C-alpha cells in the first residue's frame, strides 16, 4: 500500500510524519511526498519513504492520493494528474479547506472514490481530531481510510454539509484552545509563576480535562459540577469568567470562523 501526499506544507508534512511514525511491518505501507519545493522535501526525507518533485511520477505507484495543497491549487494539481488517474485503483483524499467533493469530482474525467478530510496540526503527533466526508466510496474503502487516520488521532465520518462547522470546532479549534492557554499562562504569571511553569500547568490541565470527557463519555458540565463546591473558589472563578462574556465570546468566535 502506497500513500502519496501532494503538498509538503504544514498539513501535508504533518500527515506524512504521522503516518510514517505510526506505520508497522504489517501495514506494508509506503509514505511518499511530492512538492515543488526541494528544501521542504529535504526536510521531509527523514519521515518519508520517497519524495518527488513531479506529481505524475509521485502517483504512478500510489493507491491513495492525498491532495494537501492550498485550495486555489487543487484544480491545477487535478488537471496535472488527471490523465494518470485510474478509477479502479486510486482513492483520492483532499484536505484543502473549503474545496467540496463536487468541485473535485467535476474536474475528473472518471468517477472516483473521494474523501474530504479536516484534520488539525496535532496529526503529526497522532492526536488529531479528523473529520471525514465521502462520495462514491464503498464500506470497505471507508474502513480502510478510517483505519489509517485512526493511527493519527480520533476520526469521525460526518455529512459534508457539516464540514464548515467542523473546521471551526477542530481545525480552528486548535488555535482557540492555545489562545486560552496563553491567556491562562498570563494570569499565572501575574499570580507569581514563571511563564514556563504556568504554561506547563495549564497545558497539562487541559489534557486532563479532555481525557476526563473522552474516558468517562460524560458531559462537560457533569465534570465541572465535581469541582464546584458551594461557595467555593471554582464557582467564583467561573461566574467571573461568565460575567466577562466567556461563553458568549467562544460561541461568537466559532460562528465567525465558520
C-alpha positions as CSV (number, residue, x, y, z in Angstrom):
1,X,0.0,0.0,0.0
2,X,1.4,3.3,-1.1
3,X,0.1,6.7,0.1
4,X,1.3,9.7,-1.9
5,X,0.8,13.1,-0.4
6,X,0.9,16.0,-2.8
7,X,1.9,19.1,-0.9
8,X,4.6,19.3,1.8
9,X,3.2,22.2,3.7
10,X,2.1,22.2,7.4
11,X,-0.8,19.7,7.0
12,X,0.8,17.6,4.2
13,X,4.0,17.3,6.1
14,X,2.2,16.6,9.4
15,X,0.2,13.8,7.7
16,X,3.4,12.3,6.2
17,X,5.2,12.5,9.5
18,X,2.3,11.0,11.5
19,X,1.7,8.1,9.0
20,X,5.4,7.3,8.8
21,X,5.9,7.2,12.6
22,X,2.8,5.1,13.2
23,X,3.3,2.5,10.5
24,X,4.3,-1.0,11.2
25,X,5.5,-4.1,9.3
26,X,2.0,-5.5,8.9
27,X,0.9,-2.4,7.1
28,X,3.4,-2.7,4.3
29,X,2.9,1.0,3.9
30,X,5.0,3.3,1.8
31,X,4.6,7.0,2.6
32,X,5.6,9.3,-0.3
33,X,5.6,13.1,-0.5
34,X,5.5,15.4,-3.6
35,X,6.2,19.1,-3.7
36,X,7.9,21.6,-6.0
37,X,9.9,23.0,-3.1
38,X,13.1,20.9,-2.8
39,X,14.0,22.4,0.5
40,X,10.8,21.1,2.1
41,X,11.4,17.7,0.6
42,X,14.9,17.7,2.0
43,X,13.4,18.4,5.5
44,X,10.9,15.6,5.0
45,X,13.4,13.0,3.9
46,X,13.6,11.6,7.5
47,X,9.9,10.8,7.6
48,X,9.1,9.7,4.1
49,X,10.0,6.6,2.1
50,X,10.3,8.6,-1.1
51,X,10.0,12.2,-2.2
52,X,9.1,13.6,-5.6
53,X,9.1,17.0,-7.4
54,X,6.9,15.6,-10.2
55,X,3.3,14.8,-9.2
56,X,2.7,12.4,-12.1
57,X,5.7,10.4,-11.1
58,X,4.6,10.6,-7.5
59,X,1.3,8.9,-8.1
60,X,2.5,6.2,-10.5
61,X,2.5,3.5,-7.9
62,X,0.1,5.1,-5.4
63,X,-3.0,3.5,-4.0
64,X,-4.2,6.5,-2.0
65,X,-3.5,10.1,-3.2
66,X,-3.8,12.8,-0.6
67,X,-4.1,16.4,-2.0
68,X,-2.7,18.7,0.6
69,X,-2.1,21.9,-1.3
70,X,-3.7,25.4,-0.9
71,X,-7.3,25.5,-2.0
72,X,-6.6,27.6,-5.1
73,X,-4.0,25.0,-6.3
74,X,-6.3,21.9,-6.1
75,X,-7.7,22.4,-9.6
76,X,-4.2,22.9,-11.0
77,X,-3.0,19.7,-9.4
78,X,-6.0,17.7,-10.6
79,X,-5.5,18.9,-14.1
80,X,-1.9,17.9,-13.9
81,X,-2.5,14.3,-12.7
82,X,-5.9,13.7,-14.4
83,X,-4.7,11.6,-17.3
84,X,-2.6,9.4,-14.9
85,X,-5.5,8.6,-12.5
86,X,-7.1,5.2,-12.6
87,X,-10.6,4.9,-11.1
88,X,-10.1,1.2,-10.5
89,X,-7.0,1.7,-8.4
90,X,-6.8,5.2,-6.9
91,X,-8.6,6.6,-3.9
92,X,-8.5,10.4,-3.7
93,X,-8.3,12.3,-0.5
94,X,-8.4,16.1,-0.2
95,X,-7.5,18.2,2.9
96,X,-7.9,21.5,1.1
97,X,-10.1,23.8,3.2
98,X,-13.4,24.8,1.5
99,X,-13.0,22.6,-1.6
100,X,-16.1,20.5,-2.0
101,X,-16.3,16.9,-3.1
102,X,-18.4,18.0,-6.1
103,X,-15.8,20.5,-7.1
104,X,-13.2,17.8,-7.2
105,X,-15.4,15.3,-9.0
106,X,-16.3,17.9,-11.6
107,X,-12.6,18.2,-12.5
108,X,-12.1,14.4,-13.0
109,X,-12.6,12.5,-16.2
110,X,-13.9,9.4,-14.4
111,X,-16.0,8.8,-11.2
112,X,-13.6,8.2,-8.3
113,X,-14.0,7.4,-4.7
114,X,-13.2,10.7,-3.0
115,X,-12.8,11.8,0.6
116,X,-12.7,15.2,2.1
117,X,-10.8,15.5,5.4
118,X,-10.4,18.1,8.0
119,X,-7.5,17.2,10.3
120,X,-5.6,19.6,12.6
121,X,-1.9,20.1,13.1
122,X,-1.8,17.7,16.0
123,X,-2.0,15.0,13.4
124,X,1.8,14.9,13.3
125,X,1.7,13.7,17.0
126,X,-1.1,11.2,16.4
127,X,-3.5,13.4,18.3
128,X,-5.7,14.9,15.6
129,X,-9.5,15.2,15.5
130,X,-10.1,14.3,11.9
131,X,-13.5,14.7,10.2
132,X,-14.2,12.8,7.0
133,X,-16.9,13.2,4.3
134,X,-17.1,11.0,1.3
135,X,-18.5,10.5,-2.2
136,X,-18.7,7.4,-4.4
137,X,-17.0,5.2,-1.8
138,X,-17.6,1.7,-0.5
139,X,-17.9,0.5,3.1
140,X,-14.5,-1.3,2.6
141,X,-12.9,1.9,1.4
142,X,-14.4,3.8,4.4
143,X,-12.9,1.2,6.8
144,X,-9.5,1.5,5.1
145,X,-9.4,5.3,5.2
146,X,-10.7,5.3,8.7
147,X,-8.1,2.8,9.8
148,X,-5.2,4.9,8.5
149,X,-6.3,8.1,10.1
150,X,-7.2,6.5,13.4
151,X,-3.5,6.0,13.7
152,X,-3.2,9.7,13.9
153,X,-5.9,10.5,16.4
154,X,-9.7,10.3,16.5
155,X,-11.8,10.0,13.4
156,X,-15.5,10.9,12.8
157,X,-17.4,10.5,9.5
158,X,-19.9,13.4,9.0
159,X,-22.1,14.8,6.2
160,X,-20.2,17.2,4.0
161,X,-22.8,19.9,4.9
162,X,-21.2,20.0,8.4
163,X,-17.6,20.3,7.3
164,X,-17.6,24.1,7.6
165,X,-18.8,23.9,11.2
166,X,-16.3,21.1,11.9
167,X,-13.5,23.3,10.7
168,X,-14.4,25.9,13.3
169,X,-14.5,23.3,16.1
170,X,-11.5,21.3,15.4
171,X,-9.1,22.8,12.9
172,X,-9.5,26.4,14.0
173,X,-10.2,25.0,17.5
174,X,-6.5,24.2,18.0
175,X,-5.8,27.9,17.8
176,X,-8.7,28.7,20.2
177,X,-7.5,26.2,22.8
178,X,-4.0,27.6,22.5
179,X,-5.3,31.2,23.0
180,X,-6.9,30.0,26.2
181,X,-3.6,28.5,27.3
182,X,-1.9,31.8,26.5
183,X,-4.4,33.8,28.5
184,X,-4.3,31.4,31.5
185,X,-0.5,31.5,31.3
186,X,-0.5,35.3,31.5
187,X,-2.8,35.0,34.5
188,X,-0.4,32.6,36.1
189,X,2.5,34.9,35.6
190,X,0.5,37.7,37.3
191,X,-0.1,35.4,40.3
192,X,3.6,34.7,40.7
193,X,4.7,31.8,38.4
194,X,7.2,31.9,35.6
195,X,5.7,31.8,32.1
196,X,7.3,28.3,31.6
197,X,5.8,26.9,34.8
198,X,2.4,28.5,34.2
199,X,2.1,27.2,30.6
200,X,3.1,23.7,31.6
201,X,0.5,23.6,34.4
202,X,-2.3,25.0,32.1
203,X,-1.4,22.7,29.2
204,X,-1.4,19.6,31.4
205,X,-4.7,20.7,33.0
206,X,-6.3,20.9,29.6
207,X,-5.0,17.4,28.7
208,X,-6.6,16.2,32.0
209,X,-9.9,17.9,31.3
210,X,-10.1,16.5,27.8
211,X,-9.1,13.0,29.0
212,X,-11.9,13.0,31.6
213,X,-14.5,13.7,28.9
214,X,-13.2,11.2,26.4
215,X,-12.6,8.5,29.1
216,X,-15.9,8.9,31.0
217,X,-18.0,9.8,28.0
218,X,-19.5,12.5,30.3
219,X,-21.0,15.9,29.7
220,X,-18.6,18.8,30.4
221,X,-21.0,20.3,32.9
222,X,-21.0,17.0,34.9
223,X,-17.3,17.2,35.3
224,X,-17.5,20.9,36.2
225,X,-20.0,20.0,38.9
226,X,-17.5,17.7,40.5
227,X,-15.1,20.6,41.3
228,X,-17.6,23.4,42.0
229,X,-18.4,23.2,45.7
230,X,-21.0,25.6,47.2
231,X,-19.4,28.9,47.9
232,X,-16.0,27.6,46.7
233,X,-13.3,29.1,44.6
234,X,-14.1,27.4,41.3
235,X,-17.7,28.7,41.1
236,X,-16.5,32.2,41.9
237,X,-14.0,32.0,39.0
238,X,-16.5,30.5,36.6
239,X,-19.0,33.2,37.4
240,X,-16.4,35.9,36.9
241,X,-15.5,34.5,33.5
242,X,-19.2,34.3,32.5
243,X,-19.7,37.9,33.6
244,X,-16.8,38.9,31.3
245,X,-18.5,37.1,28.5
246,X,-16.5,33.8,28.3
247,X,-19.1,31.5,26.7
248,X,-20.5,34.2,24.5
249,X,-17.1,35.0,23.2
250,X,-16.3,31.4,22.4
251,X,-19.6,30.9,20.5
252,X,-19.1,34.2,18.6
253,X,-15.6,33.1,17.6
254,X,-16.7,29.7,16.3
255,X,-19.6,31.3,14.3
256,X,-17.3,33.9,12.9
257,X,-14.8,31.3,11.6
258,X,-17.4,29.1,10.1
